[in-house]
Amino acid sequence: MNHFFIIVQISKSVAETFRTLSILSPAILAIGLVLMLPDLKRIKRDKVYRTTIVYLAFSLCIDLMSRFMGYFQNNNQLLWLCLSLLEIIIFCYIFYTLRKKEKYHFEFIISLCAIVYIVYELFTINPIEVKTFQTYSKTISSFVIVLIAMRNIYHYVITEKEIISNQLWFRLNILIYFSMNVVLLLPINFLVNHESTSAFWIWFAYLFFTLIFYLGLIVLLWKNGKSQKQLLSGSQ
């Protein structure tokens, strides 16, 4: 199961575009890390900046491992579950950091439930059996992140006297991307096992929105650094 290795009957130009976009994914992640890592002072000072770097680094590793496993083993479903677990932990922590004075009990409970479910799938789903591979981890983790993002944006908008565009768009970028994930990735078994035009276009859309999401994170954090305003409500 990997959008980098799905082969379907589509036009040559569209297939070439898909391959080009798939190559851009690790390139964007690598460039983002190169741009962000040298700012050691900000890495120490800014929790959101530091956590986002961790997310980009792990995403790059998973991306490269998925290509390696897809090429040599023709199976990389296990990484899908690992990515789901990574995202729920990283972005719940980011929104915990971004919160102001509001309580985080609801967010903590649903995040913990999602993490427990994903860990359960990691130990119970057989990733080798492609035909029966049906995981809801990515959809559940994305749905939980959407709920937390919506609550955080709501509190940010109603409590802040001055809305800083970079901070708002950082939140919206996360909200929009994971909302798309909920819609696109629900029929995961169909996407894995059917070499159809419909499956291809869903993977194409997922890859496109993922690239936009990576670019959004990198650009917004870079611009925020240029303006010397931290994304989080406090320092270390």
C-alpha positions in Angstrom: 0.0 0.0 0.0 1.8 3.0 -1.2 0.8 5.9 -3.5 4.3 5.9 -4.9 3.9 2.4 -6.4 0.4 2.2 -7.7 0.2 1.3 -11.4 -3.1 1.9 -13.2 -4.2 2.5 -16.7 -4.0 6.2 -17.1 -2.6 8.6 -19.6 1.2 8.9 -19.9 1.2 12.6 -19.1 -0.8 12.2 -15.9 1.4 9.3 -14.8 4.5 11.4 -15.3 3.0 14.2 -13.3 2.3 11.8 -10.5 5.8 10.5 -10.5 7.2 14.0 -10.5 5.0 14.9 -7.5 6.1 11.8 -5.6 9.7 12.8 -6.1 8.9 16.3 -4.7 7.8 14.9 -1.4 11.2 13.9 0.0 12.8 16.9 -1.7 10.5 19.4 0.0 11.0 17.7 3.4 14.8 17.7 3.0 14.8 21.4 1.9 12.6 22.4 4.8 14.9 20.6 7.3 18.0 22.3 5.7 16.3 25.7 6.1 15.1 25.2 9.6 17.8 23.2 11.4 20.5 25.9 11.4 18.4 28.1 13.6 19.6 26.5 16.8 18.5 29.4 19.1 14.9 29.1 17.8 14.9 25.3 18.1 15.7 25.8 21.8 13.2 28.6 22.3 10.2 27.6 20.2 8.4 24.4 21.1 6.2 24.4 18.0 9.2 25.0 15.7 11.2 22.2 17.4 8.2 19.8 17.3 7.5 20.6 13.6 11.2 19.8 12.8 10.8 16.4 14.5 7.6 15.8 12.4 9.3 16.7 9.1 12.3 14.6 9.9 10.2 11.5 10.8 8.0 12.1 7.7 11.1 12.1 5.5 12.4 8.9 7.1 9.0 7.2 6.6 8.8 8.5 3.0 12.2 7.0 2.2 11.5 3.8 4.0 8.2 3.4 2.2 10.0 3.6 -1.1 12.7 1.2 -0.1 10.2 -1.4 1.3 7.8 -0.9 -1.6 10.7 -1.6 -4.1 12.3 -4.5 -2.4 9.4 -6.1 -0.5 6.5 -4.8 -2.5 4.8 -4.2 0.9 5.0 -1.2 3.2 1.6 -1.2 5.0 3.1 -1.2 8.4 4.5 2.3 7.9 1.0 3.6 7.3 0.2 2.7 10.9 3.4 4.2 12.1 2.7 7.4 10.3 -0.8 7.6 11.9 0.7 7.1 15.4 3.4 9.8 14.7 0.8 12.3 13.5 -1.6 12.0 16.4 1.2 12.3 19.0 3.0 15.2 17.2 -0.1 17.4 16.4 -1.9 16.8 19.7 1.3 18.0 21.4 1.5 21.0 19.1 -2.1 22.0 19.9 -1.4 21.4 23.6 1.5 23.8 23.3 -0.6 26.4 21.3 -3.5 26.4 23.8 -3.9 29.5 26.0 -5.8 29.1 29.3 -8.5 26.7 28.0 -8.7 23.2 29.5 -7.3 20.3 27.5 -9.1 17.4 29.2 -11.4 16.6 26.1 -8.4 16.7 23.8 -6.3 14.5 26.0 -9.0 11.9 26.3 -9.8 11.5 22.6 -6.1 11.6 21.8 -5.3 8.8 24.2 -8.2 6.7 22.9 -6.9 7.2 19.3 -3.4 6.3 20.3 -4.6 3.1 22.1 -6.6 2.1 19.0 -3.6 2.6 16.7 -1.3 0.6 18.9 -3.9 -2.1 19.0 -4.0 -2.2 15.2 -0.2 -2.3 15.1 -0.2 -5.5 17.0 -3.3 -7.1 15.5 -3.3 -6.2 11.8 -1.3 -8.4 9.5 0.3 -6.0 7.0 1.6 -8.8 4.8 -2.0 -9.8 3.8 -2.7 -7.0 1.4 -6.1 -8.4 0.3 -7.4 -8.1 3.8 -5.6 -5.0 4.9 -8.2 -2.6 6.3 -7.0 0.0 8.8 -8.8 2.9 10.2 -5.8 4.3 12.0 -5.1 7.2 9.6 -8.8 8.2 9.4 -9.2 8.1 13.2 -6.0 10.0 13.9 -6.9 12.6 11.2 -10.4 13.0 12.7 -9.1 13.5 16.2 -6.6 16.1 14.9 -9.4 17.9 13.1 -11.5 18.1 16.3 -8.6 19.4 18.3 -7.7 21.9 15.6 -11.2 23.2 15.4 -11.4 23.7 19.2 -8.0 25.4 19.3 -8.9 27.7 16.4 -12.2 28.7 18.0 -10.5 29.5 21.3 -7.7 31.4 19.5 -10.1 33.6 17.5 -12.4 34.5 20.4 -9.7 35.1 23.0 -7.0 36.9 21.1 -7.2 40.6 20.8 -4.8 40.6 17.9 -5.1 37.8 15.3 -1.7 37.1 13.9 -2.2 35.7 10.3 0.8 33.3 10.4 -0.4 31.7 13.6 -4.0 31.4 12.3 -2.9 30.0 9.0 -0.6 27.5 10.7 -3.6 26.1 12.5 -5.8 26.2 9.4 -3.2 24.4 7.3 -3.3 21.5 9.8 -7.1 21.6 9.9 -7.6 21.6 6.1 -5.0 18.8 5.5 -6.4 16.4 8.0 -10.0 17.1 7.0 -9.0 16.0 3.5 -7.4 12.9 4.9 -10.6 11.9 6.7 -12.5 12.1 3.4 -9.9 10.6 1.1 -8.5 7.7 3.1 -11.6 6.1 4.6 -11.8 3.5 1.8 -8.2 2.3 2.4 -8.8 -1.3 1.4 -10.2 -0.2 -1.9 -7.2 2.1 -2.5 -4.7 -0.7 -1.7 -6.2 -3.5 -3.7 -7.9 -1.9 -6.7 -5.8 -0.7 -9.6 -8.5 1.6 -10.9 -8.7 5.1 -12.2 -10.7 6.1 -9.1 -8.1 4.8 -6.7 -5.4 6.5 -8.7 -7.1 9.9 -8.5 -7.7 9.6 -4.8 -3.9 8.8 -4.2 -3.1 11.7 -6.6 -5.2 14.1 -4.5 -3.7 12.8 -1.3 -0.2 13.3 -2.6 -1.0 16.8 -3.9 -2.5 17.9 -0.6 0.4 16.3 1.4 2.9 18.4 -0.6 0.8 21.6 -0.1 0.7 20.7 3.6 4.5 20.3 3.9 5.1 23.5 2.0 2.6 25.3 4.2 4.3 24.2 7.4 7.7 25.1 6.2 6.8 28.5 4.7 4.6 29.6 7.7 7.3 28.7 10.2 10.0 30.3 8.2 7.9 33.5 7.8 7.1 33.4 11.5 10.8 33.2 12.3 11.5 36.2 10.1 9.0 38.3 12.0 10.5 37.1 15.3 7.1 36.0 16.7 6.8 32.6 18.3 3.9 30.4 17.3 3.4 29.1 20.8 2.0 30.9 23.8 5.1 30.4 25.9 8.7 29.4 25.7 10.3 26.3 27.1 
